[in-house]
């Protein structure tokens, strides 16, 4: 589902937080949003706030309160903190609450819950476990599994790797790639983690002072060291390493996967 924002402005207490946002987010791609007010922009796309000017359309459906249930059947918002997402003690109760609120009818709900859990790498018993007793990684996977029940076309994630260890970070990254490539989800991630966004996203939106500084292909943006330095943006670790190697006349290529970079380094070392 293509998402289009036209001349979107958001003010709070007479202060402009987002100003003249014009943005088209392509369907079936992973787009990253980084910078100040990134979460606010994600929340506007997720129809959490409506007190803005301009227009936001998702697959030509206007984001308006009258369309709210229809919108939330197509879009799922995965919060940084699980407590902001869950209203009940376990996944099964949460799904029943969610589907009743959205008027989502499905006779095979138990089967859908089991399938969603398996998809994220959890067994069916997690549907009845008390959410507060789970690990941080398990909670994040459960958030995504709950989101998948209504089979939304658009998934919005706010800082999906926050407080996760390396193993769980890689689980989430693999899962998001799978959801895009196999299940054709449109995914938008708000994060200040440049390493995550460089590795995972197809497009990047960088905000500064409430404006879009740049919206372009992720590789094009992050491989432009002069641009990153000019605007005091963090350089992803893989880019930094490769850039230093190039300065020392080692002709490495830029890679987004550390395994590919290691192969490239080995190729040059073994010559």
C-alpha positions in Angstrom: 0.0 0.0 0.0 1.5 3.3 -1.1 1.4 6.0 1.6 1.3 9.7 0.6 1.7 12.7 2.8 0.9 16.1 1.2 1.9 19.3 2.9 1.5 17.8 6.4 2.0 20.2 9.3 1.8 19.5 13.0 1.7 22.1 15.7 1.6 21.8 19.5 1.1 24.8 21.8 1.8 27.2 19.0 5.0 25.4 18.2 5.6 23.8 14.8 6.9 20.3 15.2 6.5 19.0 11.7 6.5 21.5 8.8 5.4 20.9 5.2 6.0 17.2 5.1 5.6 15.9 1.5 6.5 12.2 1.3 5.6 9.1 -0.7 6.4 5.8 0.9 6.5 2.9 -1.6 4.6 -0.3 -1.0 6.3 -3.6 -0.2 9.5 -1.9 0.9 11.1 -1.2 4.2 11.5 2.6 4.9 13.4 4.0 7.8 12.6 7.3 9.5 15.4 8.9 11.6 15.9 12.2 13.3 13.9 14.5 15.6 10.1 13.9 15.6 10.5 10.5 13.9 8.0 8.9 16.3 5.5 11.7 15.8 5.6 11.2 12.1 5.2 7.5 12.5 2.2 8.1 14.8 0.6 10.4 12.2 0.9 7.6 9.6 -0.5 5.2 12.1 -3.6 7.3 12.6 -2.9 7.9 16.3 -3.1 11.7 16.0 -5.5 13.6 13.8 -4.8 17.2 14.8 -2.6 18.0 11.8 -3.1 19.9 8.6 -2.6 18.6 5.1 -3.5 15.1 3.9 -2.3 11.5 4.5 -3.6 8.8 2.3 -3.0 5.1 2.4 -3.9 3.3 -0.8 -6.0 6.3 -1.6 -7.9 6.0 1.7 -7.8 9.3 3.6 -6.7 9.1 7.3 -9.8 10.4 8.9 -11.6 9.4 12.1 -14.5 8.1 10.1 -12.2 5.6 8.4 -10.4 4.6 11.6 -11.5 1.0 11.9 -10.8 0.3 8.2 -7.4 2.0 8.6 -6.4 0.0 11.6 -7.3 -3.3 9.8 -4.7 -2.3 7.2 -2.1 -0.8 9.5 -0.5 -2.1 12.7 1.6 0.0 15.1 4.2 -1.8 17.1 5.2 0.4 20.0 8.7 0.6 21.5 7.3 -0.3 24.9 5.0 -3.3 25.0 3.0 -1.7 27.8 1.8 0.9 25.4 0.5 -1.8 23.0 -1.1 -4.5 25.2 -4.3 -3.9 27.2 -4.6 -7.4 28.6 -2.4 -10.0 30.4 -1.9 -12.5 27.6 -1.9 -12.7 23.8 -5.2 -14.6 23.4 -7.1 -12.0 25.4 -5.3 -9.3 23.5 -6.3 -10.7 20.1 -9.9 -11.1 21.2 -9.9 -7.5 22.4 -8.2 -6.3 19.2 -10.5 -8.2 16.8 -13.7 -7.1 18.5 -12.6 -3.5 18.5 -11.8 -3.7 14.7 -14.9 -5.8 13.9 -12.6 -8.3 12.5 -14.4 -11.6 11.8 -12.5 -14.8 11.7 -13.8 -18.3 12.5 -10.3 -19.8 12.7 -8.9 -17.3 15.3 -7.1 -20.0 17.4 -5.4 -21.3 14.2 -4.4 -17.7 13.2 -2.9 -17.1 16.7 -0.9 -20.4 16.4 0.3 -19.5 12.9 1.4 -16.0 13.9 3.4 -17.4 16.9 5.1 -19.9 14.7 5.9 -17.3 12.1 7.8 -15.2 14.7 9.5 -18.3 16.2 7.4 -18.8 19.3 5.3 -21.9 20.2 1.5 -21.9 20.7 1.8 -21.9 24.5 2.9 -18.3 24.4 -0.8 -17.3 23.6 -1.7 -18.0 27.3 1.5 -16.9 29.0 1.4 -13.8 31.1 3.1 -11.1 29.0 4.8 -9.4 31.9 6.8 -12.6 32.8 8.4 -12.8 29.3 11.9 -11.7 28.3 12.3 -8.4 26.4 12.9 -10.3 23.2 9.9 -12.6 23.7 7.7 -9.5 24.3 8.8 -7.9 21.1 8.2 -11.1 19.1 4.8 -11.3 20.8 4.0 -7.7 19.8 4.8 -8.6 16.2 2.8 -11.9 16.3 -0.3 -10.0 17.7 0.1 -7.4 14.9 0.0 -10.2 12.3 -3.4 -11.7 13.3 -5.4 -9.3 11.2 -2.9 -9.6 8.3 -2.2 -5.9 8.0 -0.6 -4.6 4.8 1.4 -1.9 6.6 3.5 -2.4 9.7 4.9 0.5 11.7 7.6 -0.1 14.3 9.1 2.4 16.8 12.6 1.5 17.8 12.1 -2.2 17.3 15.6 -3.2 18.6 15.6 -1.1 21.7 16.9 -3.0 24.8 17.3 -6.2 22.8 20.5 -8.3 23.0 22.5 -9.1 19.8 20.8 -12.5 19.3 17.3 -11.1 19.5 18.2 -8.1 17.4 19.2 -10.5 14.6 15.9 -12.5 15.1 13.9 -9.3 14.6 15.9 -8.2 11.5 15.5 -11.7 9.9 11.8 -11.6 10.7 11.2 -8.2 9.2 13.1 -9.1 6.0 10.9 -12.2 5.7 7.7 -10.2 6.2 8.8 -7.9 3.4 10.1 -10.5 0.9 7.7 -13.4 1.4 4.6 -11.7 2.7 4.9 -8.4 0.8 4.4 -6.1 3.8 5.1 -2.4 3.7 7.2 -1.7 6.7 8.2 1.6 8.2 10.7 1.8 11.1 11.4 4.9 13.2 14.8 4.6 14.8 18.0 6.4 15.7 20.0 3.2 15.1 21.9 4.0 11.9 23.4 0.5 11.8 19.9 -1.1 11.8 18.6 1.3 9.2 21.6 0.8 6.9 21.4 -3.0 7.1 17.6 -3.3 6.8 15.9 -0.5 4.9 15.4 0.2 1.2 14.6 3.9 1.7 15.6 6.4 4.4 13.8 9.6 5.5 16.0 11.9 7.6 14.2 14.6 9.6 15.9 17.8 11.0 14.1 20.5 12.8 10.7 19.2 11.7 11.6 19.2 8.0 12.6 16.4 5.7 16.3 16.8 5.1 16.5 14.0 2.6 14.4 11.0 1.3 16.3 8.6 -0.9 17.7 5.1 -1.3 19.4 4.0 1.9 22.6 2.9 0.3 22.9 6.2 -1.6 22.4 8.3 1.5 24.7 6.3 3.9 27.5 5.8 1.3 27.7 9.6 0.9 30.2 10.3 3.7 30.5 14.0 2.8 26.7 14.4 3.2 26.7 12.6 6.6 29.6 14.7 7.9 28.0 17.9 6.7 24.8 17.3 8.6 26.6 15.7 11.6 24.9 12.4 11.1 26.2 9.1 12.5 28.0 6.9 10.1 27.1 3.2 10.2 29.9 0.9 11.4 30.2 -1.0 8.2 30.5 2.2 6.2 33.0 3.6 8.6 35.2 0.5 8.4 35.1 0.5 4.6 35.8 4.2 4.3 38.9 3.9 6.5 40.1 0.9 4.4 39.6 3.0 1.2 41.7 5.8 2.8 44.5 3.2 3.2 44.2 2.2 -0.5 42.3 -1.1 0.2 39.8 -1.3 -2.5 36.8 -2.7 -0.5 33.3 -2.4 -1.7 30.5 -1.1 0.5 28.4 -3.9 2.0 25.3 -4.0 4.2 25.9 -7.4 5.7 29.0 -8.0 7.8 29.5 -11.5 6.4 29.8 -10.0 2.9 32.3 -7.5 4.2 34.4 -10.2 5.9 34.5 -12.2 2.6 35.7 -9.0 0.8 38.4 -8.4 3.4 39.6 -12.0 3.2 39.7 -11.7 -0.6 42.1 -8.7 -0.4 44.2 -10.2 2.4 44.7 -13.5 0.7 46.0 -12.0 -2.5 
